[in-house]
C-alpha cells in the first residue's frame, strides 16, 4: 500500500509541476506580444506620433506599380521607461504590421524580418 500512495503522490506532484510550468511559459510568451493599443491599456502614454506615407515598389505580379505604405511612428513612456513602435499599413497587401522595442533601430529590424 505504501508504494501505491508514494506513486500517487509523486504523480500528483508531477502533474502540478507540469501545469504550473505550462502556465508560466504562456505568461512569458504573451508578454512579448506588444502593440500600441495594448500598451496604452497598460498605462503607457503616447509622447509623440508621426505619420507619413511611403511609396514603395510593387510586389509581384504588380511590380510595375507603386504601393502606398502608411507608416506611423510612436514614442511611448511609462514612468522612466521608453518604447518606440512602428505601425505599417500596406495598401497592396492590405496588411497591418506592428512592432515595439526600446530603440528605433530594433523596431526597424523587427519589421524587416
N, C-alpha and C positions, 0 to 999 in steps of 0.2 A: 504493500500500500504506500509506503514512503516514497518509493521510486515513482509511482504514478503522480503523487502530489508534487514532487520535485519537478517532474516533466511538465505537468500542467502549469506550475508557477513559472518555470522558465519560458514556456510558450507564451503565456500572458505577458510577461516582461518583454519578450522579443516583439510581440505584436504592438505593444505600447511604444516601444522604442522606434519601430519602423513607422508607425503612424505619426509620431511627433517629428521625426526626421523628414518625412514626406511633407508635412505642413511647413516646416522651416524652409525647405527648398522652394516651395511655391511662393512663400513670402519673399524670398530673395529675388526670384525671377520677376515678380510684379514690381519691385522697387526700381528695376532697370527700365521699365516702360514709362517714359516721361513724355508728356505732351503739354502744351501751353495751358489748355483747359484744365487738365488735372492738376498742374502746378498751381494755377490760380485758386482752385478749390482747396488746395493745401496751404493757402495763405501767402503764396508768392505774389509780389507786387510788380506790375509791369512798369519799368522805369523809362524804357524807350521802345518805340515801334517804328520801323521804316519799311515802306512798301515800294517795290519797283517791278516793272515788267521787263523781262529779258527776252530778247529774240534769239532763239537757238535754231540750229539746223534741224530740219525734219528727220524723222526716223523712217526706215524702210516700211512700206513702199512709197512713202511721201517725202523722200529725202530732198527733192527739189523745192519743197515748200518750207517756209519758216514756221516754227511753232512758238507760241507765246507761253512764257512761264512766269507766273506771278510769284515773286519771292518776297516773303515778309520776314524781317529780322526783328527779334525781340531781345531785350536785355531785362532780366528779372532779378529781384532781390528779395531775400527773406533773412532778416537780421543782418549778419555780417557776410552771408553767402551770396554769391552772384552766379547766375546762369545765363547762357546765350542759347537762343533757339532759332532755328530756321524752319520755315514752313514754305513748301513749294507746291503750287498747283500747276500741273502740266496740262495745257489745253488739248494737245494731240492725244495723250494717253488717258485723259480725264481721271487723273490720279492726284492725290494729295500725299506728299511725303513730309515727315516731320522728324526733327532730331534736336536734342538739347544736350549741352555739355558745359563744362566750366570755362572753355575758351572757344572763340570763334573758329580757330583753326581745327579743333577737334570736331566741332559740329560739321564743318565743311567736309572733313574726311569721312565722317559717318554717313553723310548724304551721298557722297561719291561712290560708296560701296554698292 
